[in-house]
């Protein structure tokens, strides 16, 4: 409710909150869900001023790794919102946003505008060393563990 626009239509949507304000309000439902054992968290495309990196949250290492995984202690699967939404596709290429998301700590990239471009960019980033194989292994392990827990294999 703190955002200033619509991620489907706008190129930039801002949540103007300090980290302390986030802790007092926006983090509470995340903490509650994490403490209840949620398996997945969807990270949206809003830019949070308190993170000070001017990036949509699903592209932000600060949002995903430092706060969601670090401070809030989430160790499940982090998935982006649909990256064909304007807040991503009007500003970033599918490849650029996919690589940024993986580097931020995201496990699953939902609906990039150009799937082939996104996959190729991530593969190229791994081959060049921009993304480590260990980083990919972290996400694959989370996904495979979840599938195992659900009895999917």
C-alpha positions as CSV (number, residue, x, y, z in Angstrom):
1,X,0.0,0.0,0.0
2,X,3.0,2.3,0.2
3,X,3.8,2.3,-3.5
4,X,3.2,5.3,-5.7
5,X,2.1,3.5,-8.9
6,X,1.3,0.3,-10.7
7,X,4.1,-2.1,-11.7
8,X,2.1,-3.4,-14.6
9,X,1.8,0.0,-16.3
10,X,4.5,2.3,-14.9
11,X,8.2,2.2,-15.6
12,X,9.1,3.1,-12.0
13,X,7.2,2.4,-8.8
14,X,8.6,3.8,-5.5
15,X,8.1,2.8,-1.9
16,X,9.4,5.8,0.0
17,X,10.3,4.3,3.3
18,X,13.4,4.1,5.5
19,X,14.6,0.7,6.6
20,X,13.3,1.5,10.1
21,X,9.9,2.3,8.7
22,X,10.0,-1.0,6.7
23,X,10.8,-2.9,9.9
24,X,7.9,-1.3,11.7
25,X,5.3,-2.0,8.9
26,X,6.2,-3.7,5.7
27,X,8.5,-6.4,7.1
28,X,5.9,-7.6,9.6
29,X,3.9,-9.8,7.2
30,X,7.1,-11.2,5.7
31,X,8.4,-12.1,9.2
32,X,5.0,-13.7,10.0
33,X,5.0,-15.8,6.9
34,X,8.7,-16.8,7.2
35,X,8.1,-17.8,10.9
36,X,5.1,-19.8,9.7
37,X,7.3,-21.7,7.3
38,X,6.3,-20.3,3.9
39,X,8.1,-22.1,1.0
40,X,8.2,-19.2,-1.4
41,X,8.4,-15.4,-1.3
42,X,7.6,-13.4,-4.4
43,X,9.8,-10.3,-4.6
44,X,8.2,-7.4,-6.5
45,X,9.5,-4.6,-8.7
46,X,9.1,-1.6,-6.5
47,X,12.1,0.5,-5.8
48,X,12.5,1.0,-2.0
49,X,14.2,4.3,-1.1
50,X,15.6,2.9,2.1
51,X,17.7,0.3,0.3
52,X,19.5,3.2,-1.4
53,X,20.4,1.3,-4.6
54,X,17.6,2.7,-6.8
55,X,16.8,-0.8,-8.1
56,X,13.5,-2.8,-8.3
57,X,13.5,-5.1,-5.2
58,X,13.8,-8.3,-7.3
59,X,17.0,-6.9,-8.9
60,X,18.4,-5.7,-5.6
61,X,21.1,-7.6,-3.7
62,X,20.2,-5.3,-0.8
63,X,16.5,-6.3,-0.8
64,X,16.9,-10.0,-1.5
65,X,20.1,-11.1,0.1
66,X,20.8,-8.6,2.8
67,X,17.2,-8.1,4.1
68,X,15.0,-11.0,2.9
69,X,17.6,-13.7,3.3
70,X,19.8,-12.0,5.9
71,X,17.8,-10.0,8.4
72,X,14.5,-11.7,7.9
73,X,16.1,-15.2,7.7
74,X,14.3,-16.6,4.7
75,X,15.9,-19.7,3.3
76,X,13.2,-20.8,0.9
77,X,12.6,-20.1,-2.7
78,X,12.6,-16.4,-3.8
79,X,10.8,-15.8,-7.1
80,X,10.4,-12.6,-9.0
81,X,7.0,-11.1,-10.0
82,X,6.4,-11.3,-13.7
83,X,9.3,-9.6,-15.4
84,X,7.3,-8.7,-18.5
85,X,5.7,-6.0,-16.4
86,X,6.6,-2.5,-17.4
87,X,8.7,-1.7,-14.3
88,X,11.2,-4.3,-15.6
89,X,10.6,-4.6,-19.4
90,X,10.5,-0.8,-20.0
91,X,13.8,-0.3,-18.2
92,X,15.9,-3.4,-18.6
93,X,16.4,-6.0,-21.3
94,X,15.3,-9.6,-20.4
95,X,18.9,-10.7,-20.2
96,X,20.0,-7.8,-18.0
97,X,17.1,-8.2,-15.5
98,X,17.6,-12.0,-15.4
99,X,21.3,-11.7,-14.6
100,X,20.6,-9.0,-12.0
101,X,17.9,-11.1,-10.3
102,X,20.2,-14.1,-10.0
103,X,23.0,-12.0,-8.7
104,X,20.6,-10.4,-6.2
105,X,19.7,-13.9,-4.8
106,X,16.5,-14.7,-6.7
107,X,16.0,-18.4,-7.4
108,X,13.2,-18.3,-10.1
109,X,12.6,-15.6,-12.7
110,X,9.0,-15.4,-13.5
111,X,7.9,-14.6,-17.1
112,X,10.7,-12.6,-18.6
113,X,9.6,-10.8,-21.7
114,X,12.1,-12.7,-23.8
115,X,12.7,-16.2,-22.3
116,X,15.5,-17.1,-24.7
117,X,17.4,-13.8,-24.1
118,X,17.0,-14.3,-20.3
119,X,18.3,-17.9,-20.4
120,X,21.2,-17.1,-22.7
121,X,22.3,-14.1,-20.6
122,X,22.3,-16.2,-17.4
123,X,24.3,-18.9,-19.1
124,X,26.8,-16.4,-20.5
125,X,27.1,-14.8,-17.1
126,X,28.0,-18.2,-15.6
127,X,30.4,-19.0,-18.4
128,X,32.2,-15.6,-18.0
129,X,32.3,-15.9,-14.2
130,X,30.0,-13.0,-13.5
131,X,27.7,-15.4,-11.8
132,X,29.4,-18.3,-10.0
133,X,28.3,-21.9,-10.4
134,X,28.0,-22.0,-6.6
135,X,25.3,-19.2,-6.8
136,X,23.4,-21.3,-9.4
137,X,23.8,-24.4,-7.2
138,X,22.2,-22.5,-4.3
139,X,19.0,-21.9,-6.3
140,X,19.0,-25.4,-7.8
141,X,19.4,-27.0,-4.3
142,X,16.5,-24.9,-3.0
143,X,14.2,-25.8,-5.9
144,X,15.1,-29.5,-5.8
145,X,14.6,-29.7,-2.0
146,X,11.2,-28.1,-2.4
147,X,10.2,-30.6,-5.1
148,X,11.4,-33.4,-2.9
149,X,9.4,-32.2,0.0
150,X,6.3,-32.0,-2.2
151,X,6.9,-35.6,-3.4
152,X,7.4,-34.5,-7.0
153,X,10.2,-37.0,-7.4
